[in-house]
Amino acid sequence: MKQIIIEGGNTLSGEIKISGAKNSAVALVPASILCDEEVTIDNIPNISDIDALKEILKHLGAKIKSTDSTLSIDPSSINNKEIPEEISKKLRASYYFMGAILGKYKKAMMYFPGGCSIGARPIDLHLKGFEALGAKVINEGNKYIVEAEELKGANIYLDIASVGATINIMLAAVRAKGRTIIDNAAKEPEIVNVATFLNNMGAKIRGAGTSTIKIYGVEHLHKCFHEVIPDRIEAGTYIIMGALCGDNLKVSNLIPEHLESLLSKLEEIGVDFEVGADFVTISRSEKYKSTNIKTLVYPGFPTDLQQPFTVLLTQCKGKSKVTETIWENRFMHIPYLTSMGADIVIKNQTATIIGPTPLKGTEVVATDLRAGAAMVVAALLASGKTKITNVEHILRGYENIIEKLSNVGAKIVLKEI
Ligand code: UD1
């Protein structure tokens, strides 16, 4: 078990470079097995979710070579077999192997994925999509066998614009016969990044980033080189830290357009920041105004930044509201924030925050990845020492968080307990 200890109240200044996007990389790695040759992916973040995906690739017999941030995957030696539950439950994104393996080998055998407990997280839309393409789904307890004699393009309407279902159906349809149309597709930048990767291999995917994606099936996919886009959620988390503790904190190697909803909210509450071509420089101000946020699919306010943003709202004058519309269980950070001094009440899916309130260091828990990030934000701001346990969640998604924050002046250590 690991613990993060933070001595709060220090100013953050200098530069933090953003890593490759977790939610892109965790789809690109499984997508690589659709190829017939070796692919190379650059800007892969060094996080434990990627280690788990490498474990699955090794289990299947793929040849992988990794350097600092580059991963080369040669799937030609894969022996399609069941992916054991111990590995698939380590992360949510293991479900992308279902679409990719089905797309390539027409039969996938694996277990229900893991990931943060932020809601029920069903995979019915993924499975419906596979069925529409001609697959049969057998579900025994936690195990799924998805099999097709032939995959045929189909028109698929998603009842919810799900990121996972959009990507998974795209993966299964890339080598299917004929044309697939996904309507009400999710539009997140990570989906565009995955579609670009597949197109670089020779796939024909049009419209990624809009709500209608067309996939024209191809027979072969060839080698390519691809880069993971910067992590907009990691960037947003450090930008929020800058708004609370920064003095000219430069968060660089990001795509500002991917952060528009966050930056508009920061402007609204009165945060002082400058946006460059690939960076945001931010300093803390004395007074912030309250605001309301509602999490929505992209380009709306990202649910993954809701928890860190709530910490910022504790420092805004007046009443702010956070309404979570994507996940039903994403307020687990709130009791810990109140134990640090925040004034927050939750009713149904809305948290009402009255601020500003000073925060004081105490012992808290990272109940999930982004709740953990929120705890780090709160601890940096708080007076005194905060001990965060269950930090394995944080390390699943934030590359080198200890080094990145220490380098800009935070007093933060990771301890084995
Ligand atoms: C992805 C992100 C996660 C982010 C979320 C929403 C990854 C690895 N994770 O998760 O960080 O919080 O998008 O931006 O990329 N749903 C169904 N049935 C399905 C699939 C989804 O009902 O088959 C529902 C979910 O319960 C949820 C909503 O749709 O309420 C959105 O989920 P989805 O976009 O699929 O999230 P993930 O892909 O799991």
Residues whose N, C-alpha, C, O or C-beta is under 5 A from the ligand:
A	BS01	UD1	N23 R92 A93 R121 P122 I123 D124 L125 H126 I160 A161 S162 V163 G164 A165 T303 D304 I326 W327
